Amino acid sequence: MKVDCKHYLGIAFLIPVVVLAFLYFFASIPHFDPTVQISDSEIASYSFILNMAFLLNSAGFIFLGATMLGKLIIESYSNKNIYLTLSYPVSRERIFFSKLGIVCLLGSILSALSLAIIDIVFLSAEKILPLVHDQLNIYLLVKQIPMIFLSILLVPAIDTCSLWIGWKKRSIALTFFSSLVLFSLVGNSASLGTNTLFYIFTIFYFFGALFSSLSLVNQVKRIEI
Protein backbone atom coordinates (compact mmCIF):
# COMPACT_ATOMS: atom_id res chain seq x y z
CA MET A 1 0.00 0.00 0.00
CA LYS A 2 1.49 3.34 -1.07
CA VAL A 3 1.65 6.28 1.32
CA ASP A 4 2.52 9.85 0.36
CA CYS A 5 5.66 10.36 2.46
CA LYS A 6 6.05 13.96 1.26
CA HIS A 7 2.84 14.87 3.06
CA TYR A 8 4.09 13.46 6.38
CA LEU A 9 7.57 14.93 5.95
CA GLY A 10 5.98 18.31 5.33
CA ILE A 11 4.13 18.02 8.64
CA ALA A 12 7.35 16.90 10.35
CA PHE A 13 9.14 20.05 9.17
CA LEU A 14 6.27 22.19 10.45
CA ILE A 15 6.39 20.75 13.97
CA PRO A 16 9.53 22.65 15.14
CA VAL A 17 8.11 25.88 13.70
CA VAL A 18 4.86 25.44 15.64
CA VAL A 19 6.72 24.47 18.82
CA LEU A 20 8.96 27.54 18.57
CA ALA A 21 5.86 29.72 18.18
CA PHE A 22 4.46 28.25 21.40
CA LEU A 23 7.77 28.79 23.22
CA TYR A 24 7.80 32.46 22.29
CA PHE A 25 4.19 32.69 23.40
CA PHE A 26 5.12 31.29 26.82
CA ALA A 27 8.15 33.58 27.00
CA SER A 28 6.05 36.66 26.23
CA ILE A 29 3.30 35.98 28.82
CA PRO A 30 5.07 37.90 31.66
CA HIS A 31 5.48 40.91 29.35
CA PHE A 32 1.71 41.11 28.82
CA ASP A 33 0.79 40.16 32.39
CA PRO A 34 3.57 41.05 34.88
CA THR A 35 1.61 39.47 37.75
CA VAL A 36 2.35 36.04 36.30
CA GLN A 37 5.98 36.38 37.32
CA ILE A 38 4.87 36.82 40.92
CA SER A 39 1.93 34.41 41.12
CA ASP A 40 3.45 31.66 38.97
CA SER A 41 7.16 32.36 38.53
CA GLU A 42 7.82 28.88 37.09
CA ILE A 43 6.15 29.86 33.80
CA ALA A 44 8.73 32.62 33.39
CA SER A 45 11.68 30.21 33.72
CA TYR A 46 13.84 28.52 31.09
CA SER A 47 13.30 25.19 32.81
CA PHE A 48 9.54 25.34 32.21
CA ILE A 49 9.85 26.56 28.63
CA LEU A 50 12.41 23.90 27.67
CA ASN A 51 10.28 21.18 29.26
CA MET A 52 7.38 22.42 27.16
CA ALA A 53 9.63 22.24 24.10
CA PHE A 54 10.29 18.57 24.85
CA LEU A 55 6.63 17.78 25.49
CA LEU A 56 5.20 19.66 22.51
CA ASN A 57 7.83 18.31 20.13
CA SER A 58 7.33 14.75 21.38
CA ALA A 59 3.55 15.11 21.12
CA GLY A 60 3.78 16.29 17.53
CA PHE A 61 5.91 13.37 16.39
CA ILE A 62 3.98 10.81 18.46
CA PHE A 63 0.69 11.83 16.87
CA LEU A 64 2.30 11.95 13.43
CA GLY A 65 3.81 8.50 13.95
CA ALA A 66 0.51 7.05 15.17
CA THR A 67 -1.21 8.36 12.05
CA MET A 68 1.49 6.90 9.81
CA LEU A 69 1.30 3.51 11.53
CA GLY A 70 -2.45 3.59 11.08
CA LYS A 71 -2.10 4.19 7.35
CA LEU A 72 0.84 1.83 6.78
CA ILE A 73 -0.15 -1.07 9.02
CA ILE A 74 -3.77 -0.86 10.19
CA GLU A 75 -5.04 -0.09 6.68
CA SER A 76 -2.72 -2.66 5.09
CA TYR A 77 -4.18 -5.42 7.23
CA SER A 78 -7.79 -4.28 6.96
CA ASN A 79 -10.30 -6.49 5.17
CA LYS A 80 -9.99 -4.30 2.09
CA ASN A 81 -6.20 -4.64 1.65
CA ILE A 82 -5.19 -7.78 3.55
CA TYR A 83 -5.12 -10.05 0.49
CA LEU A 84 -2.75 -7.70 -1.33
CA THR A 85 -0.52 -7.28 1.74
CA LEU A 86 -0.15 -11.01 2.35
CA SER A 87 0.31 -11.86 -1.33
CA TYR A 88 3.86 -10.47 -1.49
CA PRO A 89 6.55 -13.18 -1.84
CA VAL A 90 8.17 -12.01 1.41
CA SER A 91 7.73 -13.37 4.93
CA ARG A 92 4.94 -11.78 6.94
CA GLU A 93 7.35 -10.91 9.75
CA ARG A 94 9.66 -9.02 7.39
CA ILE A 95 6.82 -7.03 5.85
CA PHE A 96 5.42 -6.10 9.26
CA PHE A 97 8.75 -5.17 10.85
CA SER A 98 9.83 -3.18 7.80
CA LYS A 99 6.69 -1.03 8.02
CA LEU A 100 6.99 -0.63 11.80
CA GLY A 101 10.73 -0.02 11.62
CA ILE A 102 10.50 2.70 8.98
CA VAL A 103 7.97 4.71 10.98
CA CYS A 104 9.75 4.24 14.32
CA LEU A 105 13.19 5.06 12.92
CA LEU A 106 11.88 8.10 11.08
CA GLY A 107 10.04 9.30 14.19
CA SER A 108 13.11 8.85 16.39
CA ILE A 109 15.51 10.67 14.08
CA LEU A 110 13.18 13.53 13.17
CA SER A 111 11.99 14.13 16.75
CA ALA A 112 15.59 14.29 18.02
CA LEU A 113 16.70 16.61 15.21
CA SER A 114 13.63 18.78 15.69
CA LEU A 115 14.17 19.16 19.45
CA ALA A 116 17.86 19.94 18.93
CA ILE A 117 17.00 22.62 16.36
CA ILE A 118 14.32 24.10 18.62
CA ASP A 119 16.71 24.30 21.59
CA ILE A 120 19.54 25.79 19.53
CA VAL A 121 17.36 28.39 17.81
CA PHE A 122 15.48 29.45 20.95
CA LEU A 123 18.49 29.59 23.29
CA SER A 124 20.67 31.32 20.69
CA ALA A 125 18.00 33.96 20.18
CA GLU A 126 17.68 34.37 23.95
CA LYS A 127 21.42 34.95 24.18
CA ILE A 128 21.13 37.84 21.72
CA LEU A 129 17.71 39.27 22.63
CA PRO A 130 16.34 37.71 25.84
CA LEU A 131 12.60 37.58 26.46
CA VAL A 132 12.62 35.29 29.48
CA HIS A 133 13.29 36.84 32.89
CA ASP A 134 15.66 34.09 33.93
CA GLN A 135 19.37 33.39 33.89
CA LEU A 136 20.70 31.49 30.88
CA ASN A 137 23.55 29.14 31.76
CA ILE A 138 25.43 26.11 30.49
CA TYR A 139 23.48 23.82 32.84
CA LEU A 140 20.34 24.37 30.76
CA LEU A 141 22.14 23.20 27.62
CA VAL A 142 23.58 20.12 29.33
CA LYS A 143 20.16 19.30 30.80
CA GLN A 144 18.60 19.23 27.33
CA ILE A 145 20.99 16.63 25.92
CA PRO A 146 19.39 13.66 27.75
CA MET A 147 15.95 15.01 26.80
CA ILE A 148 16.90 14.74 23.13
CA PHE A 149 17.94 11.11 23.61
CA LEU A 150 14.78 10.53 25.62
CA SER A 151 12.64 11.59 22.67
CA ILE A 152 14.44 9.01 20.51
CA LEU A 153 12.96 6.26 22.70
CA LEU A 154 9.69 7.84 23.82
CA VAL A 155 8.23 8.64 20.39
CA PRO A 156 8.48 5.15 18.81
CA ALA A 157 7.64 3.45 22.12
CA ILE A 158 4.29 5.22 22.52
CA ASP A 159 3.51 4.79 18.82
CA THR A 160 4.12 1.03 18.99
CA CYS A 161 1.99 0.65 22.13
CA SER A 162 -0.76 2.68 20.44
CA LEU A 163 -0.58 0.46 17.37
CA TRP A 164 -1.05 -2.62 19.55
CA ILE A 165 -4.22 -1.09 21.03
CA GLY A 166 -5.56 0.12 17.67
CA TRP A 167 -4.85 -3.26 16.05
CA LYS A 168 -7.52 -4.94 18.18
CA LYS A 169 -10.24 -3.04 16.32
CA ARG A 170 -8.20 -2.40 13.16
CA SER A 171 -8.93 1.26 13.83
CA ILE A 172 -6.74 4.22 12.87
CA ALA A 173 -8.85 6.47 15.11
CA LEU A 174 -8.29 4.17 18.10
CA THR A 175 -4.55 4.11 17.38
CA PHE A 176 -4.43 7.91 17.36
CA PHE A 177 -6.61 8.23 20.46
CA SER A 178 -4.44 5.70 22.30
CA SER A 179 -1.32 7.72 21.52
CA LEU A 180 -3.08 10.79 22.90
CA VAL A 181 -3.98 9.03 26.16
CA LEU A 182 -0.55 7.43 26.61
CA PHE A 183 1.23 10.72 25.98
CA SER A 184 -1.11 12.63 28.31
CA LEU A 185 0.26 10.56 31.20
CA VAL A 186 3.75 11.83 30.40
CA GLY A 187 2.51 15.39 29.91
CA ASN A 188 0.62 15.46 33.19
CA SER A 189 3.70 14.27 35.07
CA ALA A 190 5.39 17.58 34.17
CA SER A 191 3.12 19.34 36.67
CA LEU A 192 5.00 17.58 39.48
CA GLY A 193 8.05 19.70 38.74
CA THR A 194 10.53 16.87 38.12
CA ASN A 195 11.85 15.21 34.98
CA THR A 196 12.38 11.88 36.72
CA LEU A 197 8.93 10.65 35.70
CA PHE A 198 9.81 11.32 32.05
CA TYR A 199 12.50 8.65 32.34
CA ILE A 200 10.24 6.25 34.24
CA PHE A 201 7.45 6.52 31.65
CA THR A 202 9.93 6.15 28.79
CA ILE A 203 11.37 2.93 30.25
CA PHE A 204 7.86 1.61 30.92
CA TYR A 205 6.67 2.40 27.39
CA PHE A 206 9.88 1.01 25.88
CA PHE A 207 9.29 -2.42 27.39
CA GLY A 208 5.61 -2.09 26.50
CA ALA A 209 6.65 -1.47 22.90
CA LEU A 210 8.83 -4.59 22.86
CA PHE A 211 5.90 -6.67 24.09
CA SER A 212 3.52 -4.98 21.64
CA SER A 213 5.73 -5.56 18.60
CA LEU A 214 6.24 -9.25 19.43
CA SER A 215 2.53 -9.69 20.12
CA LEU A 216 1.60 -7.99 16.85
CA VAL A 217 3.96 -10.04 14.71
CA ASN A 218 2.59 -13.24 16.24
CA GLN A 219 -0.94 -12.11 15.38
CA VAL A 220 0.15 -11.30 11.83
CA LYS A 221 1.67 -14.77 11.45
CA ARG A 222 -1.62 -16.38 12.53
CA ILE A 223 -3.83 -14.44 10.11
CA GLU A 224 -5.79 -16.79 7.87
CA ILE A 225 -7.15 -15.71 4.50
C-alpha positions as CSV (number, residue, x, y, z in Angstrom):
1,M,0.0,0.0,0.0
2,K,1.5,3.3,-1.1
3,V,1.6,6.3,1.3
4,D,2.5,9.8,0.4
5,C,5.7,10.4,2.5
6,K,6.0,14.0,1.3
7,H,2.8,14.9,3.1
8,Y,4.1,13.5,6.4
9,L,7.6,14.9,6.0
10,G,6.0,18.3,5.3
11,I,4.1,18.0,8.6
12,A,7.3,16.9,10.4
13,F,9.1,20.1,9.2
14,L,6.3,22.2,10.4
15,I,6.4,20.7,14.0
16,P,9.5,22.6,15.1
17,V,8.1,25.9,13.7
18,V,4.9,25.4,15.6
19,V,6.7,24.5,18.8
20,L,9.0,27.5,18.6
21,A,5.9,29.7,18.2
22,F,4.5,28.2,21.4
23,L,7.8,28.8,23.2
24,Y,7.8,32.5,22.3
25,F,4.2,32.7,23.4
26,F,5.1,31.3,26.8
27,A,8.2,33.6,27.0
28,S,6.0,36.7,26.2
29,I,3.3,36.0,28.8
30,P,5.1,37.9,31.7
31,H,5.5,40.9,29.3
32,F,1.7,41.1,28.8
33,D,0.8,40.2,32.4
34,P,3.6,41.1,34.9
35,T,1.6,39.5,37.8
36,V,2.4,36.0,36.3
37,Q,6.0,36.4,37.3
38,I,4.9,36.8,40.9
39,S,1.9,34.4,41.1
40,D,3.5,31.7,39.0
41,S,7.2,32.4,38.5
42,E,7.8,28.9,37.1
43,I,6.2,29.9,33.8
44,A,8.7,32.6,33.4
45,S,11.7,30.2,33.7
46,Y,13.8,28.5,31.1
47,S,13.3,25.2,32.8
48,F,9.5,25.3,32.2
49,I,9.9,26.6,28.6
50,L,12.4,23.9,27.7
51,N,10.3,21.2,29.3
52,M,7.4,22.4,27.2
53,A,9.6,22.2,24.1
54,F,10.3,18.6,24.8
55,L,6.6,17.8,25.5
56,L,5.2,19.7,22.5
57,N,7.8,18.3,20.1
58,S,7.3,14.7,21.4
59,A,3.5,15.1,21.1
60,G,3.8,16.3,17.5
61,F,5.9,13.4,16.4
62,I,4.0,10.8,18.5
63,F,0.7,11.8,16.9
64,L,2.3,12.0,13.4
65,G,3.8,8.5,13.9
66,A,0.5,7.1,15.2
67,T,-1.2,8.4,12.1
68,M,1.5,6.9,9.8
69,L,1.3,3.5,11.5
70,G,-2.4,3.6,11.1
71,K,-2.1,4.2,7.4
72,L,0.8,1.8,6.8
73,I,-0.1,-1.1,9.0
74,I,-3.8,-0.9,10.2
75,E,-5.0,-0.1,6.7
76,S,-2.7,-2.7,5.1
77,Y,-4.2,-5.4,7.2
78,S,-7.8,-4.3,7.0
79,N,-10.3,-6.5,5.2
80,K,-10.0,-4.3,2.1
81,N,-6.2,-4.6,1.7
82,I,-5.2,-7.8,3.5
83,Y,-5.1,-10.1,0.5
84,L,-2.8,-7.7,-1.3
85,T,-0.5,-7.3,1.7
86,L,-0.1,-11.0,2.3
87,S,0.3,-11.9,-1.3
88,Y,3.9,-10.5,-1.5
89,P,6.6,-13.2,-1.8
90,V,8.2,-12.0,1.4
91,S,7.7,-13.4,4.9
92,R,4.9,-11.8,6.9
93,E,7.4,-10.9,9.7
94,R,9.7,-9.0,7.4
95,I,6.8,-7.0,5.9
96,F,5.4,-6.1,9.3
97,F,8.8,-5.2,10.9
98,S,9.8,-3.2,7.8
99,K,6.7,-1.0,8.0
100,L,7.0,-0.6,11.8
101,G,10.7,0.0,11.6
102,I,10.5,2.7,9.0
103,V,8.0,4.7,11.0
104,C,9.8,4.2,14.3
105,L,13.2,5.1,12.9
106,L,11.9,8.1,11.1
107,G,10.0,9.3,14.2
108,S,13.1,8.9,16.4
109,I,15.5,10.7,14.1
110,L,13.2,13.5,13.2
111,S,12.0,14.1,16.7
112,A,15.6,14.3,18.0
113,L,16.7,16.6,15.2
114,S,13.6,18.8,15.7
115,L,14.2,19.2,19.4
116,A,17.9,19.9,18.9
117,I,17.0,22.6,16.4
118,I,14.3,24.1,18.6
119,D,16.7,24.3,21.6
120,I,19.5,25.8,19.5
121,V,17.4,28.4,17.8
122,F,15.5,29.4,21.0
123,L,18.5,29.6,23.3
124,S,20.7,31.3,20.7
125,A,18.0,34.0,20.2
126,E,17.7,34.4,23.9
127,K,21.4,35.0,24.2
128,I,21.1,37.8,21.7
129,L,17.7,39.3,22.6
130,P,16.3,37.7,25.8
131,L,12.6,37.6,26.5
132,V,12.6,35.3,29.5
133,H,13.3,36.8,32.9
134,D,15.7,34.1,33.9
135,Q,19.4,33.4,33.9
136,L,20.7,31.5,30.9
137,N,23.6,29.1,31.8
138,I,25.4,26.1,30.5
139,Y,23.5,23.8,32.8
140,L,20.3,24.4,30.8
141,L,22.1,23.2,27.6
142,V,23.6,20.1,29.3
143,K,20.2,19.3,30.8
144,Q,18.6,19.2,27.3
145,I,21.0,16.6,25.9
146,P,19.4,13.7,27.7
147,M,15.9,15.0,26.8
148,I,16.9,14.7,23.1
149,F,17.9,11.1,23.6
150,L,14.8,10.5,25.6
151,S,12.6,11.6,22.7
152,I,14.4,9.0,20.5
153,L,13.0,6.3,22.7
154,L,9.7,7.8,23.8
155,V,8.2,8.6,20.4
156,P,8.5,5.1,18.8
157,A,7.6,3.4,22.1
158,I,4.3,5.2,22.5
159,D,3.5,4.8,18.8
160,T,4.1,1.0,19.0
161,C,2.0,0.6,22.1
162,S,-0.8,2.7,20.4
163,L,-0.6,0.5,17.4
164,W,-1.1,-2.6,19.6
165,I,-4.2,-1.1,21.0
166,G,-5.6,0.1,17.7
167,W,-4.9,-3.3,16.1
168,K,-7.5,-4.9,18.2
169,K,-10.2,-3.0,16.3
170,R,-8.2,-2.4,13.2
171,S,-8.9,1.3,13.8
172,I,-6.7,4.2,12.9
173,A,-8.8,6.5,15.1
174,L,-8.3,4.2,18.1
175,T,-4.6,4.1,17.4
176,F,-4.4,7.9,17.4
177,F,-6.6,8.2,20.5
178,S,-4.4,5.7,22.3
179,S,-1.3,7.7,21.5
180,L,-3.1,10.8,22.9
181,V,-4.0,9.0,26.2
182,L,-0.5,7.4,26.6
183,F,1.2,10.7,26.0
184,S,-1.1,12.6,28.3
185,L,0.3,10.6,31.2
186,V,3.7,11.8,30.4
187,G,2.5,15.4,29.9
188,N,0.6,15.5,33.2
189,S,3.7,14.3,35.1
190,A,5.4,17.6,34.2
191,S,3.1,19.3,36.7
192,L,5.0,17.6,39.5
193,G,8.1,19.7,38.7
194,T,10.5,16.9,38.1
195,N,11.9,15.2,35.0
196,T,12.4,11.9,36.7
197,L,8.9,10.7,35.7
198,F,9.8,11.3,32.0
199,Y,12.5,8.6,32.3
200,I,10.2,6.2,34.2
201,F,7.4,6.5,31.7
202,T,9.9,6.2,28.8
203,I,11.4,2.9,30.3
204,F,7.9,1.6,30.9
205,Y,6.7,2.4,27.4
206,F,9.9,1.0,25.9
207,F,9.3,-2.4,27.4
208,G,5.6,-2.1,26.5
209,A,6.7,-1.5,22.9
210,L,8.8,-4.6,22.9
211,F,5.9,-6.7,24.1
212,S,3.5,-5.0,21.6
213,S,5.7,-5.6,18.6
214,L,6.2,-9.3,19.4
215,S,2.5,-9.7,20.1
216,L,1.6,-8.0,16.9
217,V,4.0,-10.0,14.7
218,N,2.6,-13.2,16.2
219,Q,-0.9,-12.1,15.4
220,V,0.1,-11.3,11.8
221,K,1.7,-14.8,11.4
222,R,-1.6,-16.4,12.5
223,I,-3.8,-14.4,10.1
224,E,-5.8,-16.8,7.9
225,I,-7.2,-15.7,4.5
